[in-house]
Amino acid sequence: MRKYKKKITPRQKILLNEKKAKGETLEKIKKKIKNRKNKKYEKEIKQEKNKIEKKNSDKSRRKRLLILLTFSIIGSLLFVIRIAWIQFIDGDKLSQMALIQQSMDRAISPKRGTIYDATGKNILAVSSTVNTITVNPNNIAKENKEKVARALANIFNLEYEKVLKKVSKNSSIETIAKRVEKDKSDELRIWMSDNNIEIGINIDEDTKRYYPYNSLASQVIGFCGYDNQGLDGIEAIYEEELQGEKGKITKVTDANGGEIEGEGEEYISAIDGNSLVLSIDATIQGIAEKYLKEACIDNKCTDGGNIIVMNPKTGDILAMAGYPDYNLNTPYETIIDELKPNWNNLSETEQIKEMQKVWRNKAVADTYEPGSTFKLITASAALEEGITTTDKEGEFCCTGGITIAGVRISCWRYYNPHGPESLRQALMNSCNPVFIGLGQQIGVSKYYDYLEKFGLLRKTGIDLPGEASSIFLKEEKVGPIELATISFGQRFEITPLQMITAVSTIANNGTYVKPRIVKEIIDSQTGEVREIPIEEIKNVISKETASDVLSMMGTVVAEGTGKNAQVQGYLVGGKTGTSEDGVNTGKYVTSFIGVAPISDPQVVVLITLYNPTGEGGHQGGGVAAPIGSQVLGEVLPYLEIQEDNIKQEDIRKEVETPNLIGMTISEAKEKLKEMKLGIKYENINEDDVSEKIITNQIPKDGIKVYENTNIIVEY
């Protein structure tokens, strides 16, 4: 490539010649010229750089201004949108919030609905008018605060320091006392008038729950908390119907919660709760509770007891009594006498646990083994399936026990077998082997079908809290031995309510009726009555089968283990039961279920006593059946149920059993003969035992039985 020399300007040429003239070399001259050029270029570059920086700075400033302007426009737009949102979307809500901040509300409690018994005349629960006392601290003058606090503390028996603290608070309202009776409210009004205090203290209407009959049906009705909310029983289950709607008193206040002169109060009245009419009849409930309490005390039932009285045609629970019970007006006060001396030593958890035992409705919430009363279900299934009839002589034979799958299961009277029996006689004698055999013939699958039909595999659905489920083995796990024990009422558990409902099905011509505890709901505003419908399930068993079982139940009471349940003037049917309360506990449950009158059943009664330990023993016939007689003896006439057409000479009188212990057999015979009572003992030669000394008797002395009843003696 051709190279070109850089030309020298004339000026440079002159300068170069001058330098040469001064004796400088050509190289030095060139270097100086280069340095001058570099300085000149640096200056030009610096000037150009400054121009560029200035240009960039102006551009950045314009960009920042543009961004700022953009954000300002967006911000303004959002602000306008927010204002529009507040105005048109949230306006009502914010206005309401402002109103709340500027107003002071005092609640007005509604009257809780009244609870009536089945007659509609007896009030079981009612709300009475009381007052709630509140103060507006900001409306009480500083110089009056101590005086007001002292007066409130004295009138309502409160701690002065606590009241003063409330009166001195910087708040719009403070509650001083609730459920204040009228006399106390009047005392406060007089004090306010005497001391010329017109504002700052409020006396507002409130309600308090009151139970006129105290403990009557306590475990059914339940009770309310301090805020009038239902906590147990009917009060809890029907809370929505009973509670009503709160009202309020609204007053406009200033920013500090003080009164604004000229501003009045707005009063919004409360809406009272609806009323209930129960199926419980107060008179029948009282009868059941009276005899239950006597039975539990006399027989020393360590775990209490219950009685249910039911109308089999409607499912109405006429009475549901539990012992021990409690006073509904003071539900937190223990009524268990033996715990009172040690009550304060119990922890709060232990105290609550003990109170819950009393509050608990065992007829609904607890299960038990029904024992021989359950033979009525086995008999019903066997008759319905055509396996047996009621009166075929010698159809069965009791040898003292029966062997199932290699296991010997004894009759309760193994020591003196019943021998040849019909089904009627087997039920009358409560003979276990006969019913075990029937259960085997029915079979597991078919037997469980009947358990389902009788409502024993499901809850009844009654309107009471805490209903328990029955406890049965799953069908596929039931073998011959398990079926055998179920057939005579053991090794499974049901509730007393399930038991009486199942037997009521028999009494109601084979139609199952769901138990009912509330009959009607009365609207507090309109007075309209809304009836709770009767729910039926038909064809559990035929009318003919039901009639046959009722007939056999009549024989049980007339001649069998239920003799002590007879009622003068009426034909009563029934079945006794005795079972273990758990396995190897040493405790027993004794029971009796009765139907009256057999000709047209109107009443079914179930007595269940838990662990009777008294001298009367624990057999259903000796302990529970007499209570059935007492209850039915008063309930049937009260209901004006017509007496059965029984000849007077056929009616046996009641007598009290004498004390035979220590007598010889021959002496006892003479004594009993005078009282028109019989004697029963081991089946051996009479001459061999005439001088034997009696060591035990069933029933014990002092128990009321009917004439011609046999007293069982041991020696």
KAKAMO-V94762 format. One record per residue. RES is the residue in one letter. OMEGA is omega in radians with two decimals (999 if undefined). Layout:
# KAKAMO-V94762
res: {RES | RES}
omega: {OMEGA | OMEGA}
This chain:
# KAKAMO-V94762
res: {M | R | K | Y | K | K | K | I | T | P | R | Q | K | I | L | L | N | E | K | K | A | K | G | E | T | L | E | K | I | K | K | K | I | K | N | R | K | N | K | K | Y | E | K | E | I | K | Q | E | K | N | K | I | E | K | K | N | S | D | K | S | R | R | K | R | L | L | I | L | L | T | F | S | I | I | G | S | L | L | F | V | I | R | I | A | W | I | Q | F | I | D | G | D | K | L | S | Q | M | A | L | I | Q | Q | S | M | D | R | A | I | S | P | K | R | G | T | I | Y | D | A | T | G | K | N | I | L | A | V | S | S | T | V | N | T | I | T | V | N | P | N | N | I | A | K | E | N | K | E | K | V | A | R | A | L | A | N | I | F | N | L | E | Y | E | K | V | L | K | K | V | S | K | N | S | S | I | E | T | I | A | K | R | V | E | K | D | K | S | D | E | L | R | I | W | M | S | D | N | N | I | E | I | G | I | N | I | D | E | D | T | K | R | Y | Y | P | Y | N | S | L | A | S | Q | V | I | G | F | C | G | Y | D | N | Q | G | L | D | G | I | E | A | I | Y | E | E | E | L | Q | G | E | K | G | K | I | T | K | V | T | D | A | N | G | G | E | I | E | G | E | G | E | E | Y | I | S | A | I | D | G | N | S | L | V | L | S | I | D | A | T | I | Q | G | I | A | E | K | Y | L | K | E | A | C | I | D | N | K | C | T | D | G | G | N | I | I | V | M | N | P | K | T | G | D | I | L | A | M | A | G | Y | P | D | Y | N | L | N | T | P | Y | E | T | I | I | D | E | L | K | P | N | W | N | N | L | S | E | T | E | Q | I | K | E | M | Q | K | V | W | R | N | K | A | V | A | D | T | Y | E | P | G | S | T | F | K | L | I | T | A | S | A | A | L | E | E | G | I | T | T | T | D | K | E | G | E | F | C | C | T | G | G | I | T | I | A | G | V | R | I | S | C | W | R | Y | Y | N | P | H | G | P | E | S | L | R | Q | A | L | M | N | S | C | N | P | V | F | I | G | L | G | Q | Q | I | G | V | S | K | Y | Y | D | Y | L | E | K | F | G | L | L | R | K | T | G | I | D | L | P | G | E | A | S | S | I | F | L | K | E | E | K | V | G | P | I | E | L | A | T | I | S | F | G | Q | R | F | E | I | T | P | L | Q | M | I | T | A | V | S | T | I | A | N | N | G | T | Y | V | K | P | R | I | V | K | E | I | I | D | S | Q | T | G | E | V | R | E | I | P | I | E | E | I | K | N | V | I | S | K | E | T | A | S | D | V | L | S | M | M | G | T | V | V | A | E | G | T | G | K | N | A | Q | V | Q | G | Y | L | V | G | G | K | T | G | T | S | E | D | G | V | N | T | G | K | Y | V | T | S | F | I | G | V | A | P | I | S | D | P | Q | V | V | V | L | I | T | L | Y | N | P | T | G | E | G | G | H | Q | G | G | G | V | A | A | P | I | G | S | Q | V | L | G | E | V | L | P | Y | L | E | I | Q | E | D | N | I | K | Q | E | D | I | R | K | E | V | E | T | P | N | L | I | G | M | T | I | S | E | A | K | E | K | L | K | E | M | K | L | G | I | K | Y | E | N | I | N | E | D | D | V | S | E | K | I | I | T | N | Q | I | P | K | D | G | I | K | V | Y | E | N | T | N | I | I | V | E | Y}
omega: {-3.11 | -3.14 | 3.12 | 3.09 | 3.14 | -3.12 | 3.11 | -3.14 | 3.13 | 3.14 | 3.14 | -3.13 | 3.11 | -3.13 | -3.12 | 3.13 | 3.12 | -3.12 | 3.11 | 3.14 | -3.13 | 3.05 | 3.13 | 3.14 | -3.14 | -3.11 | 3.14 | -3.14 | -3.14 | -3.13 | -3.14 | 3.13 | 3.12 | 3.14 | 3.12 | 3.12 | -3.12 | -3.13 | 3.13 | 3.13 | 3.12 | 3.14 | 3.13 | 3.11 | -3.13 | 3.12 | 3.14 | 3.12 | 3.13 | 3.11 | -3.13 | -3.14 | 3.12 | 3.12 | 3.12 | 3.13 | 3.12 | 3.13 | 3.12 | -3.14 | 3.12 | 3.13 | 3.11 | 3.12 | 3.12 | 3.11 | 3.14 | 3.14 | 3.13 | 3.14 | 3.13 | 3.14 | 3.13 | 3.13 | 3.13 | 3.14 | 3.11 | 3.12 | 3.12 | 3.12 | 3.14 | 3.11 | 3.14 | 3.13 | -3.14 | -3.06 | -2.97 | -3.10 | -3.08 | -3.05 | -3.11 | -3.11 | -3.12 | 3.08 | 3.13 | 3.12 | 3.11 | 3.13 | 3.12 | -3.13 | -3.07 | -3.12 | -3.14 | -3.11 | 2.99 | -3.06 | 3.02 | -3.11 | 3.07 | 3.02 | 3.11 | -3.10 | 3.13 | 3.07 | -3.13 | 3.00 | -3.03 | -3.11 | -3.07 | -3.09 | -3.08 | -3.14 | -3.13 | 3.11 | -3.10 | 3.09 | 3.11 | -3.09 | 3.03 | -3.13 | 2.99 | -3.11 | 3.08 | 3.07 | 2.99 | -3.03 | -3.10 | 3.12 | 3.12 | -3.12 | -3.08 | -3.11 | -3.13 | -3.01 | -3.13 | 3.14 | 3.12 | -3.14 | 3.14 | -3.13 | -3.14 | 3.13 | -3.12 | -3.07 | -3.03 | 3.09 | -3.14 | 3.09 | -3.06 | -3.08 | 3.13 | 3.13 | 3.14 | 3.12 | 3.12 | -3.12 | -3.08 | -3.11 | 3.04 | -3.10 | -3.07 | -3.10 | 3.08 | 3.12 | -3.13 | -3.09 | 3.09 | 3.10 | -3.12 | 3.14 | -3.02 | -3.08 | 3.11 | 3.10 | 3.12 | 3.11 | 3.11 | 3.13 | 3.13 | -3.14 | 3.14 | 3.13 | -3.12 | -3.08 | 3.06 | 3.08 | -3.04 | -3.12 | 3.09 | 3.10 | -3.09 | 3.05 | -3.06 | -3.13 | 3.12 | 3.12 | 3.13 | -3.13 | -3.09 | -3.11 | -3.01 | -3.08 | 3.07 | -3.03 | -3.09 | 3.11 | -3.04 | -3.08 | 3.04 | -3.06 | -3.06 | -3.06 | -3.11 | 3.05 | -3.08 | 3.14 | 3.12 | 3.07 | -3.13 | -3.08 | -3.10 | 3.05 | 3.11 | -3.13 | -3.13 | -3.07 | -3.11 | -3.13 | -3.09 | 3.13 | -2.99 | -2.91 | -3.08 | -3.13 | -3.10 | 2.97 | 3.13 | 3.01 | -3.10 | 3.12 | 3.10 | -3.09 | 3.05 | -3.07 | -3.14 | -3.12 | -3.14 | -3.13 | 3.04 | -3.07 | 3.10 | 3.12 | -3.14 | 3.13 | 3.05 | -3.07 | 3.06 | -3.03 | 3.09 | 3.06 | -3.09 | 3.12 | 3.11 | -3.13 | -3.13 | 2.96 | -3.11 | 3.00 | 3.14 | 3.03 | -3.04 | -3.14 | 3.14 | 3.09 | 3.12 | 3.11 | -3.12 | -3.11 | -3.14 | -3.08 | 3.08 | 3.14 | 3.11 | -3.10 | -3.11 | 3.12 | -3.09 | -3.09 | 3.08 | 3.14 | -3.00 | -3.09 | 3.04 | -3.10 | 3.05 | 3.08 | 3.04 | 3.03 | -3.00 | 2.99 | -3.03 | -3.09 | -3.08 | -3.05 | -3.12 | 3.03 | -3.10 | 3.09 | 3.03 | -3.03 | 3.06 | 3.08 | 0.05 | 3.09 | -3.10 | 3.14 | -3.11 | 3.14 | 3.11 | -3.00 | -3.09 | 3.10 | -3.13 | 3.10 | 3.13 | -3.00 | -3.06 | 3.13 | -3.05 | -3.13 | -3.06 | -2.99 | -3.08 | 3.12 | 3.13 | 3.06 | 3.13 | 3.12 | 3.14 | 3.11 | 3.12 | 3.13 | 3.14 | 3.12 | 3.13 | 3.07 | -3.12 | 3.14 | -2.99 | 3.10 | -3.02 | 3.13 | -3.10 | -2.97 | -3.12 | 3.10 | 3.14 | 3.01 | -3.04 | -3.13 | -2.95 | 3.05 | -3.10 | 3.10 | 3.07 | 3.12 | 3.12 | 3.13 | 3.13 | -3.13 | -3.12 | 3.11 | -3.13 | 3.14 | 3.11 | -3.13 | -3.07 | 3.02 | -3.02 | -2.90 | 3.08 | -3.07 | 3.05 | 3.14 | 3.13 | 3.10 | 3.12 | 3.11 | -3.13 | 3.13 | 3.13 | -3.14 | 3.12 | 3.12 | 3.09 | -3.13 | 3.12 | 3.09 | -3.00 | 2.94 | 3.12 | 3.11 | -3.11 | -3.08 | -3.14 | -3.01 | -3.11 | -3.14 | -3.11 | -3.09 | 2.88 | 3.10 | 3.12 | -3.14 | 3.13 | 3.10 | 3.13 | -3.12 | -3.08 | -3.03 | -3.08 | -3.06 | -3.13 | -3.09 | 3.01 | 3.12 | 3.11 | 3.12 | 3.13 | 3.13 | 3.12 | -3.14 | -3.04 | -3.05 | -3.13 | 3.14 | 3.13 | 3.02 | 3.14 | 3.06 | 3.11 | -3.12 | -3.13 | 3.08 | -3.04 | 3.11 | 3.14 | 3.04 | 3.13 | -3.11 | 3.12 | -3.10 | 3.07 | -3.07 | 2.97 | -3.13 | -3.12 | 3.04 | 3.07 | -3.12 | 3.07 | 2.96 | 3.03 | -3.03 | -3.08 | 3.14 | -3.09 | 3.07 | -3.11 | -3.10 | 3.13 | 3.10 | 3.14 | -3.11 | 3.09 | -3.05 | 3.09 | 2.89 | -3.13 | 3.12 | 2.93 | -3.11 | 3.04 | 3.06 | 3.02 | 3.13 | 3.09 | -3.11 | -3.09 | 3.10 | 3.12 | -3.14 | 3.05 | 3.06 | 3.08 | -3.11 | -3.11 | 3.08 | 3.07 | 3.14 | 3.12 | 3.07 | 3.11 | 3.13 | -3.07 | 3.14 | 3.06 | -3.10 | -3.02 | 3.01 | -3.09 | -3.13 | -3.07 | -3.08 | -3.03 | -3.06 | 3.14 | -3.12 | 3.10 | -3.07 | 3.02 | -3.00 | 3.02 | -3.11 | -3.08 | 2.95 | -3.02 | 2.98 | 2.97 | 2.95 | -3.12 | 3.08 | -3.14 | 3.11 | 3.13 | 3.13 | 3.13 | -3.13 | 3.10 | 3.12 | 3.12 | 3.08 | 3.08 | 3.12 | 3.11 | -3.12 | -3.11 | -3.01 | -3.00 | -3.03 | -3.11 | -3.09 | -3.06 | 3.12 | -3.12 | 3.12 | -3.10 | 3.09 | -3.09 | 3.01 | -3.08 | 3.01 | -3.13 | 3.07 | 3.11 | 3.11 | 3.04 | -3.14 | 3.06 | 3.08 | -3.03 | -3.10 | 3.08 | 3.10 | -3.05 | 3.12 | -3.11 | 2.99 | 3.12 | -3.03 | 3.02 | 3.04 | -3.06 | 3.11 | 3.14 | -0.37 | -3.06 | -3.11 | 3.12 | -3.00 | 3.10 | -3.03 | 2.96 | -3.12 | 3.08 | 3.07 | 3.12 | -3.13 | -3.04 | 3.09 | 3.01 | -3.09 | -3.11 | -3.09 | -3.13 | 3.12 | -3.08 | 3.13 | -3.10 | -3.11 | -3.09 | -3.03 | -3.03 | -3.09 | 3.12 | 3.12 | 3.06 | 3.11 | -3.12 | -3.10 | -3.13 | -3.14 | 3.09 | -3.07 | -3.08 | 3.08 | 3.13 | 3.13 | 3.13 | 3.09 | -3.06 | 3.13 | 3.06 | -3.13 | -3.11 | 3.11 | -3.08 | -3.11 | 3.13 | -3.12 | -3.11 | -3.13 | 3.09 | 3.03 | 3.09 | -3.13 | 3.12 | 3.06 | -3.09 | -3.08 | -3.10 | 3.09 | 2.96 | 3.13 | -3.11 | 3.10 | -3.14 | 3.14 | -3.12 | -3.13 | -3.10 | 3.13 | 3.13 | -3.08 | -3.12 | 3.07 | 3.12 | 3.14 | -3.13 | 3.12 | -3.06 | -3.01 | 3.05 | -3.06 | -3.07 | -3.10 | -3.09 | -3.03 | -3.02 | -3.12 | 3.09 | -3.13 | -3.12 | -3.14 | -3.13 | 3.11 | 3.08 | -0.06 | 3.13 | -3.14 | 3.11 | 3.13 | 3.13 | 3.08 | 3.11 | 3.08 | -3.13 | 3.04 | 3.08 | 3.06 | 3.14 | -3.12 | 3.05 | -3.11 | 999}
